[in-house]
Amino acid sequence: MPLLEETTLPQEHPTTVPVVIIGNGPSGICLSYLLSGHKPYLDTSTVHPNPILYRKLQETKHLSITEQELEYLSEGLEGRSRNPVAVLFDTLLHPNADFGYEFPPVLQWRRDKQQHIPHLVLGRATPGGAWHAMEGSMLTISLGLWMELPGVNYRDLTNGKRRDVTSDRATPEEISSYYRNYVKLKGLQKNFVDNTYVTSVQKLCRGQEGEGLENRPSGQGERGVGDGGNEGFEGNKVECLNNGGGGALWEVRGYQQVQNDTHVPFSLFAENVVLATGASDSPVRLGAEGEDLPFVFHSISDLGLALSQRKLDMNSDPVLIVGAGLSAADAILCACNSSIQVLHVFRKSVDDSDLIFKQLPKTLYQEYHTVYNRMCSQTYTNVAPSASNRPQAVSIASSVCAKMCPKPQLAAGSMAGNASVGLFPDYTSFPQHCLVSFQSDMKCLLQGNNSLKAFKISMALVLIGTNPNLFFLKDQGQYLGQDPTKPISCTQNPIDIHPYTFECTKEPGLFAMGPLVGDNFVRFLKGGALGIASCLLKRLKKKGTLISNGENNFI
């Protein structure tokens, strides 16, 4: 991503915004909906199947959920998220969904314009985030119903489309269209600024004499961006909200890409910043030798491009796919459907209980279980001797591997096995193998079973997950993690937050939601919106701060 030099950013008269949301995917969209004065109440015509939760909801049915104590409501609930508010909101929107039921929500939504909190949602493309970049022909893991946001039924926008009686999954194209239309239907466009790239987020303390904002020109933070800095933000208006002169502000800098690839810089002050960037920014790398060679890729879209450009066909050398998740499975399906031979390498055993395939019902995810069955049955050790002209393993003394990989090795001179053993004609799996290196002659070096194996390949796809790219934060946000000594990882080291407000434990006024806090499914990331909106509304009410009448006055 091209970055604008900081020296070119305007320094005079930044605008102050109560809330800036970085990321316009489903997390940012849902939060914008709640901050725009939409409040969830118990629908008294419904009954929640959990009698304890239902009794709690009835106790304060005159109050919106955002006004209630989320910790009290969440107590005792169990679900497939580590965040209790995510489990709470999910069971209110989709009661007993994990048991296969499709009960209606127990919530009704009411608009209170006096409860609108001015905010901006900054995104690199149109609303929908990373969904716009995903392959359009594949199906989502979650049911389409679970991908919907509050107040707009997913099926209403997709003409009630169902593929068969056992599946109600959607394509990324359908989901991205739903999110775009959702923003329009709910009148949220004025809160969204598209094609914006945030390059810096820094905390500025105010209210301390001689420091921070006290050194800025009089009136700063109450006027528009300097010349050229607010072009492209026309129509996005936020009324300044004074927090009493104390506390801290955040300075958000970046640029907006407009016509002719022109970069228009901007600078904002925000009283609160929400990180809703998702997890698809930076692919996880193996760190293997040769990983930067031109035939090694980290996105399934590169496979699709190679196929569309006819760089691969059934006579090509195999495609190497590294990883045991759903992205790897999608790549395998794509290659096999095009009659491209696949070598599939992954570190886990096929019996590992953590494999995602073991958590997916066969009736809903038949294609993924087809891949899993191949992983189990078409392993390299099971293949029969063959005179096939397909690539065969090259025997290499394991003493070489002892220098490159820390795993225990056989004594020097042990060989990789019978080099005459070929591969399955369409797909061969290599469980409990690791990739040692890529070679410039289009070969890959694999280690497993105390030996090395080399294969000639046409291209390699390393699909072992993605990590968020928080380059715009100090130390790339690493200090915000549950383990501050390690980089932020959506699965291994999410941002450490207060469980009921989603505020970062190490940075007051900075919030995080979605994959950044471990909620990787749309179904659960909506809980972050509930927690953050509830927190901000209660704080503003406690301070006696007047809320906007619903109009954003950004300029």
GIFEN-V653147 format. One line per field, one symbol per residue. ss: DSSP state (H for helix, E for strand, - for the rest). phi: phi as a letter, one per 30 degrees, with the letter a starting at -180 (. if undefined). Layout:
ss=???
phi=???
//
This chain:
ss=-----HHH------EEEEEEEE---HHHHHHHHHH--EEEEE--------HHHHHHHHH-----HHH--HHHHH---------HHHHHHHHHH---HHH-------EEEEE-HHHE--EEEE------HHHHH-----EEEEEHHHH------HHHH------E--E-EEEHHHHHHHHHHHHHH---HHHEE--EEEEEEEEEE------HHHH-----EE-------------------------EEEEEEEEEE-HHH-EEEEEEEEEEEEE------EE-----E------EE--HHHHHHHHH---------EEEEE---HHHHHHHHHHHH----EEEE----------HHHH------HHHHHHHHHHHH-E--------------EEE--HHHHHH----------------------EEEE---EEEEE----EEEEEE--EEEEEEEEEEEE---EE------HHHHHHHE-------E---E-E-E-----EE-----EEE-HHHH----HHHHHHHHHHHHHHHHHHHHHH----E-------
phi=.dcddedcddcchddccebccckcdedddddeddddjdbdbddddcbddddddddddddbddcdddccddddddeidbacbdcddddddddddbehddcidbddeccbcbcbddcdceabccbdbdekidddcdddcdcddddeddddcejbdeddcchidbdadcbbdbcedddddddddeeddcicedccbdhcbdcabbdbdbjceibhddddeeidjbbdddeidcdiceicbbddcdcjicibccccblbcdceihdccdbbbcbdbbccbdibcdbddcdiddidcddccbbbddddedddddhdbadcdddccbckbcddddddddddddcicdbcccaddddcdddddddccdddcbdddddddddedccdddcddebceddebdcdbeddddddcbdddbddejdcdkdddddcddcabcbdhcbddaccddicbccbahhacbcbdbcabbcbcjbbdccddcehhieddddcddbddbdccbdddbddccidddcbeiccbaiedcjccceecdddddddddddddddddddiddcddjcdcdc
//
